[in-house]
Amino acid sequence: MDIIKKGPADYEKILGSGVQFTDPDFKANQDSIYWSDYPRPSSASLAPKTPYLQWYRPNQKYVSYPLFNQWVGEYDITQGSVGDCFWLSPAQSMAQDPTRIKGLFINQDYPKEGLLALKFFVKGKPEIITIDDLLPFYNGSPFFTKRADDGDFWMPFIEKAFAKLNGNYEAIGGGWQSESFRILNGAPSKFFMNANVDRYSAWSIISDALSKGNLVGVDTSSNYNSYYGLATGHAHTVIGQYLLKDIFGNVQYKLYRIRNPWGSDSYTGPWSDSDSRWTTYYKSQLPYANDNDGYFYISDDDFVKAFFYFTVNYFKKGWKTSFYERLDDDGSQQSYTFTTTVAQEIYIGADFYDARMYATGCRNGQTTNGLLQLLKGTTVLDQVTFSDQLGYGFLYQPSLAAGNYTIRFKPTWSAYDEKDYTVSVYSANQVMIFDAQGKTSNTTYNLMTTLSQVMSNLTPYPYENGGWYFVRKGYVGSTNNDTYFFQFGGQTNLYNLNATVSFTSYSSTIYTPNSGTVQKVKNSDGTITYTHLCQVLPKQAINDCEYILDVNNGVKWAWNLVSWNYA
């Protein structure tokens, strides 16, 4: 938790500085591999190999070391020497759409400073995790997740950020895919035990999920014998479903396509790569290759026999997470309100810190529990109790009518807990969550993150060059024109500038990292005007003022030079 409470490195200043970054909070030493004071069971221990590890930056070992190559996909992932298949399999699901993986990185080009900034959901809230690019090597290659066959390094860095979040690499051995999905995309997940579904129900549930853009993982049991060579207690990714038809168009077989994050084949049952069932005609109906690449097909019947359970992650492209974070809670029941202006599908969640973020033995086996309720007026519409084994609980409303609602939450803390939590709403149309005092913690953070992403790539924004000043401005990555970026600065290092910058819009919120108060005035026509005194002071390395606005129905902006002098 200290990593989150301390916050990320000042990556905006470091990126572009040309100064190599070395992370002081996750050093290239034993403590980042395992903690001798908090040992894991011997079967999961990384201690025996640690003395033989050496840390390198990719540019010290390879001629080519891109963050992303032209092609990005689940095929880039090969598990290394820690049992984090539960992390890699959801990453495989995410990587089926490269934009999802690239969206985790604030900087999407390999930085010469060796600093990577990634966005994870921690305790239900988006956070920035910064790491350097030093990786542990063993016998000349990465010890943990391998570089991709085409040379890119995005997965080793995603894995390193997860290890840093949880203290060390040893801490990320073993877990549930739902935990990883929650961290990677903020969406909730649900388990389906194969003992409780038949082949037809499983096929239908997964088909519906994949058609909606949801993500699906599947796991073998650690208690059963291997089924046709499948590893026990191991996470896999459902890549797709296929219907094999005869020449008359009749469905003969239903197959799942699965990928093992090992990147190698172990399944030897029906429809394995070399199985005699594969006719030329069947091969033509789906992606087929007899390669040792981790991909395999399995029938719908064998799927429910071979795997213990599957997980549906209800990620939906374009959906938004709204949240309220409560720190240093006293254990009392709290109420939060939100309004949805349209009827919509919606998930309401509550999150603690994941249990793995505590060092082994720190809580003496105790758990944290919570009661989450959704109310309309005084009527409880739904509720759930949960523990922090997975970190969160959630409620689902397939079509919540427009109106005002209350989220009520009561945690039951153990004596060893960090008593922080987040309540959240995941929906297509973003809402705002307020506490009993009318405060929210959502908008400013979202704008801060968006501004960081904009500043890492200014190319899309028109550039106005006035000789002694410059302006960049434009709407941010949305056809709805609901987020607006504005940058004002000095064209050279010659002048100190004082200028007023103002914005007028309906129902807007503004964020700027620059010093000074933003004045807010509500106008008679219902608009809000924000005004800020921008000071450009080159000798103090203040070369511009940056603004990001959550706006409604457009925005009017203006700037006016108040004074200037030579720097």
C-alpha positions in Angstrom: 0.0 0.0 0.0 2.9 2.3 0.5 3.5 2.5 -3.2 0.0 3.8 -3.8 0.0 6.2 -0.9 3.3 7.7 -1.9 2.2 8.1 -5.5 4.1 7.7 -8.8 7.4 9.3 -9.8 7.1 12.7 -11.4 6.9 11.1 -14.8 5.7 14.2 -16.7 9.0 16.0 -15.8 11.2 12.9 -16.2 9.9 11.9 -19.7 11.6 14.0 -22.3 14.3 15.1 -19.9 16.9 12.7 -21.3 17.9 11.8 -17.8 17.9 8.0 -17.1 15.4 7.0 -14.4 16.2 4.4 -11.7 13.2 3.6 -9.5 14.1 4.2 -5.8 11.0 2.3 -4.7 11.5 -0.9 -6.5 15.2 -1.5 -6.7 17.2 -4.0 -8.8 17.9 -6.2 -5.8 16.7 -9.1 -3.8 13.8 -7.2 -2.1 12.1 -6.8 -5.4 12.2 -10.6 -6.0 11.2 -11.8 -2.5 11.1 -10.7 1.1 13.2 -13.0 3.4 11.2 -11.7 6.4 7.9 -12.8 4.9 8.6 -16.1 3.1 6.2 -17.8 0.8 5.7 -21.6 0.9 8.8 -23.4 -0.4 7.1 -24.5 -3.6 6.5 -20.9 -4.5 9.8 -19.5 -3.2 12.0 -17.6 -5.6 14.9 -17.5 -3.1 17.0 -20.3 -4.6 17.4 -18.6 -8.0 17.7 -15.0 -6.7 21.5 -15.1 -6.2 22.0 -16.0 -9.9 19.8 -13.1 -11.3 21.3 -10.1 -12.9 19.4 -6.9 -13.7 19.7 -5.3 -17.1 17.9 -2.6 -19.2 16.8 -4.0 -22.6 19.2 -1.7 -24.4 22.1 -3.4 -22.6 21.1 -6.8 -24.0 19.4 -6.2 -27.4 19.9 -4.2 -30.5 16.1 -3.8 -30.9 13.9 -3.4 -27.9 10.6 -1.7 -28.8 7.8 -1.3 -26.3 5.3 -2.2 -29.0 5.9 -3.6 -32.5 3.5 -3.3 -35.4 1.6 -6.4 -34.3 0.4 -6.7 -30.7 -1.6 -9.7 -29.4 -1.9 -12.5 -26.9 0.7 -14.4 -28.9 3.4 -12.0 -27.4 3.0 -13.5 -24.0 5.2 -16.3 -22.6 5.2 -17.1 -18.9 8.4 -17.1 -17.0 9.5 -18.4 -13.6 6.7 -17.2 -11.3 3.2 -18.7 -11.2 1.3 -15.6 -12.4 -0.8 -17.3 -15.0 -3.8 -15.7 -13.4 -2.2 -12.3 -14.4 -1.0 -13.3 -17.8 -4.2 -14.9 -19.0 -6.3 -11.8 -18.5 -3.5 -9.8 -20.2 -3.9 -12.2 -23.1 -7.6 -11.5 -23.2 -6.9 -7.7 -23.1 -4.3 -8.1 -25.9 -6.8 -9.5 -28.4 -7.6 -5.8 -28.9 -4.2 -4.0 -29.0 -5.7 -0.7 -28.0 -6.7 -2.1 -24.7 -3.1 -3.1 -23.9 -1.6 0.2 -25.2 -4.2 2.1 -23.2 -2.5 0.8 -20.0 0.6 2.8 -20.8 0.8 6.6 -20.4 3.8 6.6 -22.7 3.4 4.3 -25.6 6.8 4.8 -27.2 9.9 3.3 -25.5 11.3 6.2 -23.4 15.0 6.9 -23.6 14.8 7.8 -19.9 13.8 4.1 -19.1 10.6 5.1 -17.2 7.3 3.5 -17.8 4.0 4.8 -16.4 1.0 2.4 -16.4 -2.6 2.8 -15.3 -4.0 0.1 -13.1 -7.2 0.0 -11.1 -6.2 -0.3 -7.4 -9.0 -0.6 -4.8 -11.4 0.2 -7.6 -9.7 3.5 -8.4 -7.4 4.3 -11.4 -3.8 4.8 -10.2 -0.6 5.4 -12.0 2.3 3.0 -11.3 5.7 4.0 -12.4 8.6 1.6 -13.0 12.1 1.7 -14.5 13.0 -0.6 -17.3 15.5 -2.8 -15.4 14.5 -6.5 -15.6 16.0 -9.6 -13.9 17.8 -11.9 -16.3 18.9 -15.5 -15.8 21.3 -17.2 -18.2 21.0 -14.3 -20.6 17.2 -14.0 -20.9 14.4 -12.4 -18.8 13.7 -14.6 -15.8 10.0 -13.8 -15.6 7.8 -13.0 -18.6 9.8 -13.3 -21.8 10.1 -10.7 -24.5 7.9 -11.3 -27.5 9.1 -13.3 -30.4 9.2 -10.1 -32.5 11.1 -8.3 -29.7 8.6 -6.1 -27.9 8.6 -5.7 -24.1 5.2 -4.5 -23.1 4.3 -7.7 -21.2 7.5 -7.8 -19.0 6.8 -4.2 -18.0 3.1 -4.9 -17.2 4.2 -7.8 -15.1 6.9 -5.7 -13.3 4.4 -3.0 -12.5 2.1 -5.6 -10.9 5.0 -7.0 -8.9 5.9 -3.5 -7.7 2.2 -2.9 -6.7 2.3 -6.1 -4.6 5.8 -5.7 -3.1 7.9 -8.2 -5.1 7.7 -10.8 -7.8 7.3 -13.7 -5.4 4.0 -12.1 -4.2 2.4 -12.4 -7.6 2.5 -16.2 -7.7 -1.0 -17.8 -7.7 -4.4 -16.1 -7.8 -7.7 -15.6 -9.5 -8.3 -14.2 -13.0 -11.1 -12.0 -11.7 -8.6 -10.2 -9.5 -6.4 -9.4 -12.4 -9.2 -8.3 -14.7 -10.3 -5.9 -12.0 -6.8 -4.3 -11.9 -6.3 -4.2 -15.7 -9.7 -2.7 -16.8 -11.8 -1.9 -13.7 -14.7 -4.1 -14.8 -16.2 -6.8 -12.5 -16.1 -10.5 -13.2 -18.2 -13.6 -12.3 -17.2 -17.2 -11.8 -19.1 -20.1 -13.4 -18.3 -23.5 -12.0 -18.3 -26.2 -14.7 -19.8 -28.7 -12.2 -22.9 -26.5 -12.2 -23.3 -26.0 -15.9 -23.6 -28.4 -18.8 -21.9 -28.1 -22.2 -24.9 -26.2 -23.6 -25.1 -23.7 -20.9 -21.4 -23.0 -20.8 -21.4 -22.5 -24.6 -24.3 -20.2 -24.4 -22.9 -18.1 -21.6 -19.5 -17.7 -23.2 -21.0 -17.0 -26.7 -23.1 -14.2 -25.2 -20.1 -12.8 -23.4 -17.8 -12.8 -26.4 -20.5 -11.3 -28.6 -20.7 -8.3 -26.2 -17.0 -7.8 -26.2 -16.6 -9.3 -22.7 -13.4 -11.3 -21.8 -13.3 -14.9 -20.8 -10.7 -16.9 -18.9 -10.8 -20.6 -17.9 -8.9 -22.5 -15.2 -8.1 -26.1 -14.4 -8.4 -27.5 -10.9 -5.3 -27.9 -8.7 -7.0 -31.0 -7.1 -7.6 -33.2 -10.2 -5.3 -35.3 -12.3 -4.2 -33.8 -15.5 -6.8 -34.0 -18.3 -5.1 -34.9 -21.6 -1.9 -33.2 -20.6 -3.4 -29.9 -19.3 -1.5 -28.4 -16.4 -3.3 -28.5 -13.1 -4.2 -25.3 -11.2 -3.4 -23.3 -14.4 -5.2 -20.3 -16.0 -5.9 -20.1 -19.7 -7.6 -17.7 -22.1 -10.7 -18.3 -24.2 -9.8 -16.8 -27.6 -13.0 -17.8 -29.4 -15.6 -20.3 -30.3 -16.1 -22.1 -33.7 -18.7 -24.3 -35.3 -17.4 -27.0 -37.6 -19.8 -27.8 -40.4 -20.1 -30.5 -43.0 -20.3 -29.8 -46.7 -24.1 -29.4 -46.4 -23.7 -26.6 -43.8 -24.8 -28.8 -40.8 -23.0 -28.1 -37.5 -21.0 -31.2 -36.5 -18.7 -29.9 -33.7 -18.5 -27.0 -31.3 -14.9 -26.0 -30.5 -13.3 -23.5 -28.1 -10.0 -22.0 -29.1 -7.8 -21.6 -25.9 -4.4 -20.2 -25.3 -2.0 -21.3 -22.6 0.2 -18.4 -21.4 3.2 -20.7 -21.4 3.2 -20.2 -25.1 3.7 -23.9 -25.7 1.3 -26.9 -26.2 0.5 -29.5 -23.5 -3.1 -30.6 -24.5 -3.1 -34.0 -26.2 -6.8 -34.8 -26.3 -9.4 -34.7 -29.1 -8.9 -31.8 -31.5 -5.3 -31.2 -30.4 -3.0 -30.0 -33.2 -2.0 -33.4 -34.5 -5.3 -35.1 -33.9 -6.6 -37.2 -36.8 -10.0 -35.5 -36.7 -8.5 -32.5 -38.5 -9.5 -32.8 -42.1 -8.5 -30.3 -44.7 -12.1 -29.1 -44.9 -12.3 -28.6 -41.1 -9.0 -26.8 -41.0 -10.3 -24.3 -43.6 -13.1 -23.2 -41.3 -10.9 -21.7 -38.5 -7.4 -20.5 -37.7 -5.4 -23.7 -37.7 -1.7 -24.3 -37.3 0.2 -27.3 -36.0 2.6 -25.3 -34.0 3.9 -25.4 -30.4 2.5 -22.0 -29.7 0.1 -22.4 -26.8 -3.1 -22.4 -28.9 -5.3 -25.4 -28.9 -8.9 -26.4 -29.6 -11.2 -28.4 -27.3 -14.7 -29.6 -27.8 -17.6 -28.2 -25.8 -18.0 -31.5 -24.1 -14.4 -31.8 -23.1 -14.3 -28.1 -22.0 -16.6 -28.7 -19.1 -14.8 -31.9 -18.1 -11.2 -30.6 -18.4 -11.7 -27.2 -16.7 -12.8 -26.4 -13.2 -14.4 -23.0 -13.8 -14.5 -20.1 -16.2 -14.6 -16.4 -15.5 -16.5 -13.8 -17.5 -15.1 -10.3 -17.2 -17.8 -7.8 -18.1 -15.5 -5.3 -19.7 -17.3 -3.1 -22.3 -15.4 -0.9 -24.6 -16.1 2.8 -24.0 -17.7 2.3 -20.6 -16.5 4.5 -17.7 -15.7 4.0 -14.0 -17.0 6.6 -11.5 -15.8 6.3 -8.0 -15.7 7.7 -4.5 -12.7 7.0 -2.3 -12.9 6.9 1.5 -9.7 6.9 3.5 -9.1 6.1 7.1 -12.6 4.7 7.6 -14.0 4.2 11.1 -16.2 1.2 10.2 -19.5 3.0 10.3 -22.1 2.6 7.5 -21.8 5.3 4.9 -24.2 6.5 2.2 -23.4 7.8 -1.2 -25.7 9.1 -3.9 -25.6 9.1 -7.7 -28.0 10.1 -10.5 -28.4 8.4 -13.8 -30.3 10.6 -16.4 -31.0 7.6 -18.6 -32.0 4.0 -18.1 -28.9 2.0 -18.4 -27.1 -1.3 -17.6 -24.9 -0.6 -14.6 -22.6 -2.3 -12.1 -22.1 -1.0 -8.6 -19.0 -2.0 -6.7 -17.0 -1.7 -3.5 -13.3 -2.4 -3.3 -10.7 -3.0 -0.6 -7.0 -3.4 -1.2 -6.3 -6.8 -2.6 -5.3 -9.3 0.1 -2.0 -10.0 -1.7 -1.0 -6.4 -1.1 -0.4 -7.4 2.5 2.8 -9.3 3.2 2.5 -13.0 4.0 1.3 -13.4 7.6 0.8 -9.7 8.2 -2.9 -10.1 9.0 -2.7 -13.4 10.8 -5.2 -15.0 8.3 -7.9 -12.5 9.0 -10.2 -11.1 6.3 -12.1 -7.9 5.6 -15.8 -8.1 4.9 -18.3 -5.7 3.5 -22.0 -5.2 3.0 -22.9 -3.3 -0.2 -26.5 -2.1 -0.8 -28.3 -0.2 -3.6 -31.3 1.8 -2.6 -34.1 3.8 -4.3 -35.4 6.1 -1.6 -35.6 3.8 1.5 -36.2 0.6 -0.6 -33.2 -1.8 -0.8 -33.1 -2.9 -4.5 -30.2 -5.3 -4.1 -27.3 -6.2 -1.7 -24.3 -8.4 -1.4 -21.9 -9.4 1.3 -18.3 -10.2 0.4 -14.8 -10.6 1.7 -11.5 -9.2 0.4 -10.2 -12.6 -0.9 -10.8 -11.0 -4.3 -10.7 -7.4 -3.2 -14.2 -6.4 -4.2 -17.9 -7.1 -4.4 -20.5 -5.9 -6.9 -24.2 -5.6 -7.8 -25.6 -5.8 -11.3 -28.6 -3.9 -12.7 -29.4 -4.9 -16.3 -31.6 -1.7 -16.8 -31.5 0.7 -13.9 -34.2 3.4 -14.5 -33.3 7.0 -14.7 -33.4 8.6 -11.2 -31.6 9.2 -8.0 -30.0 6.3 -6.1 -28.2 5.6 -2.9 -25.2 3.3 -2.4 -24.9 2.2 1.2 -21.7 0.4 2.4 -20.5 -0.9 5.7 -17.0 -2.6 6.0 -16.0 -4.8 8.8 -12.3 -4.3 9.3 -9.7 -6.5 10.9 -7.2 -5.1 13.4 -4.4 -5.3 10.7 -6.2 -3.5 7.8 -5.5 -0.4 5.9 -8.9 1.1 6.4 -9.5 2.6 2.9 -12.1 1.6 0.4 -13.8 2.8 -2.8 -17.4 2.6 -4.0 -17.8 2.8 -7.8 -20.2 2.7 -10.7 -19.3 1.1 -14.0 -21.6 2.2 -16.9 -21.8 3.4 -20.4 -22.9 6.9 -19.3 -20.7 8.2 -16.5 -22.3 9.3 -13.3 -21.0 11.3 -10.3 -20.9 9.7 -6.8 -21.3 12.1 -3.9 -20.9 11.6 -0.1 -23.3 12.9 2.5 -21.5 16.3 2.4 -21.9 16.6 -1.4 -18.2 15.9 -2.2 -16.8 13.7 -4.9 -13.4 12.4 -5.7 -13.9 11.3 -9.3 -13.8 14.1 -11.8 -10.4 15.7 -10.9 -8.6 12.4 -11.0 -10.0 11.5 -14.4 -9.0 14.9 -15.8 -5.5 14.6 -14.3 -5.0 11.2 -16.0 -6.4 12.5 -19.3 -4.1 15.5 -19.2 -1.1 13.2 -18.6 -2.0 11.2 -21.7 -2.5 14.3 -23.8 0.9 15.7 -22.8 2.6 12.5 -23.8 1.3 13.0 -27.4 0.5 16.6 -28.5 0.4 15.8 -32.2 -3.4 15.8 -32.6 -3.8 19.3 -31.3 -3.6 22.4 -33.6 -0.6 24.6 -32.9 -0.9 28.4 -33.0 2.5 30.2 -33.1 2.3 33.9 -32.3 6.1 34.4 -32.3 6.4 35.2 -28.6 3.6 32.9 -27.4 2.0 29.6 -28.5 -1.4 28.0 -28.0 -2.5 24.4 -28.5 -6.1 23.4 -28.0 -8.8 20.9 -29.0 -11.2 18.2 -27.9 -9.7 15.0 -26.5 -10.3 11.6 -28.2 -14.1 11.8 -28.2 -16.8 12.4 -30.7 -18.9 13.7 -27.9 -16.7 16.8 -27.4 -17.0 16.4 -23.7 -13.3 16.8 -22.8 -11.3 19.9 -23.9 -7.5 20.5 -23.7 -5.8 24.0 -23.8 -2.1 24.9 -23.5 -0.7 28.4 -23.4 3.0 29.1 -23.2 6.0 31.2 -24.2 7.5 30.6 -27.6 11.1 31.2 -26.5 13.0 31.5 -23.2 13.2 35.3 -23.5 10.0 36.4 -21.8 8.2 36.1 -18.5 4.4 36.3 -19.3 1.4 36.9 -17.1 -1.9 36.2 -18.9 -5.5 35.5 -17.8 -7.0 32.4 -19.4 -10.7 31.8 -19.1 -13.2 29.1 -20.1 -17.0 29.2 -20.2 -19.2 26.1 -20.5 -22.2 24.4 -18.9 -21.8 21.9 -16.1 -18.1 21.9 -16.4 -15.1 20.9 -14.2 -11.5 22.1 -14.7 -8.1 20.7 -13.8 -4.7 22.4 -14.1 -1.4 21.3 -12.5 -0.2 25.0 -12.5 0.0 27.0 -9.3 -2.5 29.7 -8.5 -6.3 29.7 -7.8 -8.8 29.0 -10.5 -11.7 31.5 -10.0 -15.2 30.1 -10.7 -18.2 32.3 -11.5 -21.7 31.1 -12.3 -23.4 33.2 -15.0 -27.0 34.2 -15.4 -27.5 31.9 -18.4 -26.4 28.8 -16.4 -22.9 28.6 -17.7 -19.8 28.6 -15.5 -16.7 30.7 -16.2 -13.3 29.6 -14.9 -10.4 32.1 -14.9 -6.8 31.5 -14.1 -3.7 33.7 -14.0 -1.1 31.9 -16.1 2.5 32.7 -15.2 5.2 31.6 -17.7 8.6 31.8 -16.0 11.3 30.1 -18.1 14.1 30.5 -15.6 12.0 28.5 -13.1 11.3 25.9 -15.8 7.6 27.0 -16.0 7.2 27.2 -19.8 3.4 26.8 -20.2 0.1 26.5 -18.5 -2.0 23.4 -19.2 -5.8 22.9 -18.7 -8.2 20.1 -19.2 -12.0 20.5 -18.9 -14.9 18.2 -18.5 -17.4 20.2 -20.5 -21.0 20.0 -21.7 -22.4 21.5 -24.9 -19.0 23.0 -26.0 -16.7 25.6 -24.5 -15.7 29.2 -25.1 -12.1 30.2 -24.3 -10.1 33.4 -24.2 -6.7 34.6 -23.0 -5.4 38.1 -22.4 -1.8 39.3 -21.8 -1.6 41.2 -18.5 2.1 41.9 -18.5 5.5 40.7 -19.7 9.2 41.3 -19.1 12.5 39.8 -20.1 13.4 36.5 -18.3 
